[in-house]
Amino acid sequence: METLGQDLALVVVVIAFLLGIIGTFMPVVPGTLLVWAGVVFYAWPVDGFETFSPWVFALITLIGLVAGTADLWLPLLGAKTGGANWKALAAGVLGGLLGTFVIPLPIFGTIVGYGAGILLAEYLRLREWRPALRATLGGVVGWGLSAAVELVGAVIMILLFATQV
């Protein structure tokens, strides 16, 4: 029989899951980390791993690590595939941070700043627009793929959680 404490814990977990799903679309919010934290909150202190399998928890943690870091490695991989050098990648990250705070539209400002940083750095390095645009496109596509990987990872984590509760 569920207790009031477990019911309250599930409400907290559901809130963490909802914020996590929303966070997968927001570059500053660690969406998959919020989903994982909700799982940890329920599986360990609330459930004590009595009904929650440690093996499923380990799988959720692995998915969380891969999906949660996708926004770090996929945009960089995309830009690198497009021909960007490490200075352009750094300029893209800096541009993304600036864009997040300068352009008030969520996600849009970050992506515009990231792309502008790569484009500017690659153009200054190569003095040609075409390869600079190719590197920028690769980075922005990588960014979009990272959001998809994070969302899918968060949903899989939630579904695995549901099998245990």
BELLIN-V90283 format. One record per pair of residues at least 6 apart in sequence whose ideal C-beta (glycine too) atoms are under 8 Angstrom apart, sorted by the first residue. I is the first residue (numbers start at 1). GAP is how many residues later the second one is. D is the distance in whole Angstrom. If there is no record, write none. Layout:
I	GAP	D
I	GAP	D
//
This chain:
5	41	7
6	40	6
9	32	7
9	33	6
9	37	4
10	32	7
10	155	7
12	26	7
12	29	7
13	25	4
13	26	8
13	28	6
13	29	5
13	148	8
14	24	8
15	23	8
16	18	5
16	19	7
16	21	6
16	22	3
16	25	7
17	17	8
17	18	6
17	21	5
17	137	8
17	141	5
17	144	8
19	10	7
19	12	8
19	15	5
20	11	5
20	12	6
20	13	8
20	14	4
20	15	4
20	18	7
20	134	5
21	10	7
21	14	7
21	130	7
21	133	6
21	134	8
21	137	8
22	7	7
22	9	7
23	6	3
23	7	6
23	8	3
23	9	8
23	11	6
24	7	4
24	8	7
24	123	6
24	126	4
24	127	4
24	130	5
25	6	7
25	81	8
25	82	6
25	122	6
25	126	7
26	80	6
26	81	6
27	44	7
27	69	7
27	73	6
27	80	6
27	83	4
28	72	6
28	82	8
30	38	7
31	37	8
31	119	6
31	120	8
31	123	6
32	32	5
32	35	5
32	36	4
32	118	5
32	121	5
32	122	5
32	125	7
33	31	7
33	35	5
35	29	7
35	119	5
35	122	5
35	123	6
36	24	7
36	25	7
36	28	4
36	32	7
36	121	7
38	123	8
39	18	7
39	21	5
39	118	6
39	122	5
42	10	7
42	119	7
42	123	7
43	6	6
43	9	4
43	14	5
43	121	7
49	8	7
51	113	6
51	114	8
52	112	5
52	113	7
53	111	6
56	104	6
56	107	7
56	108	6
59	101	6
60	97	5
60	100	5
60	101	7
63	90	5
63	93	6
63	94	6
63	97	8
64	89	7
64	93	6
66	83	8
66	87	7
67	82	5
67	83	5
67	85	7
67	86	2
67	87	7
67	90	8
68	82	7
68	85	7
70	75	8
70	76	4
70	79	4
70	80	5
70	83	7
71	72	7
71	75	4
71	76	7
71	79	6
72	74	8
73	73	8
74	68	4
74	69	7
74	71	5
74	72	4
74	75	7
75	17	7
75	39	7
75	64	5
75	65	8
75	67	4
75	68	4
75	71	6
76	13	5
76	63	8
76	66	7
77	65	6
78	60	4
78	61	5
78	62	7
78	63	5
78	64	2
78	65	7
78	67	7
79	9	7
79	10	6
79	13	6
79	39	6
79	56	6
79	57	7
79	59	5
79	60	3
79	63	6
80	9	7
80	58	8
81	57	5
81	61	8
82	52	5
82	53	4
82	54	7
82	55	6
82	56	3
82	57	7
83	39	8
83	48	6
83	51	6
83	52	5
83	55	7
84	8	7
84	34	6
84	37	8
84	38	6
84	51	4
84	52	8
84	54	7
84	55	7
85	37	8
85	40	7
87	34	6
87	38	7
88	29	8
88	30	5
88	33	4
88	34	5
88	37	7
88	47	6
89	29	7
89	50	8
90	31	8
91	26	4
91	27	6
91	29	6
91	30	4
92	22	5
92	23	7
92	25	4
92	26	4
92	29	7
92	47	6
93	21	7
93	24	7
94	23	6
95	18	4
95	19	5
95	20	7
95	21	5
95	22	2
95	23	7
95	25	8
96	14	5
96	15	7
96	17	5
96	18	4
96	21	7
97	13	8
97	16	7
98	15	5
98	19	8
99	10	4
99	11	5
99	12	7
99	13	5
99	14	2
99	15	7
99	17	7
100	9	5
100	10	5
100	13	7
101	8	8
102	7	6
102	11	7
103	6	3
103	9	6
103	10	7
111	29	6
111	32	6
114	25	6
114	26	7
114	29	6
115	21	5
115	24	7
115	25	5
118	14	8
118	17	6
118	18	5
118	21	5
119	13	5
119	14	7
119	16	8
119	17	4
122	9	7
122	10	4
122	13	5
122	14	7
123	6	6
123	9	4
126	6	6
//
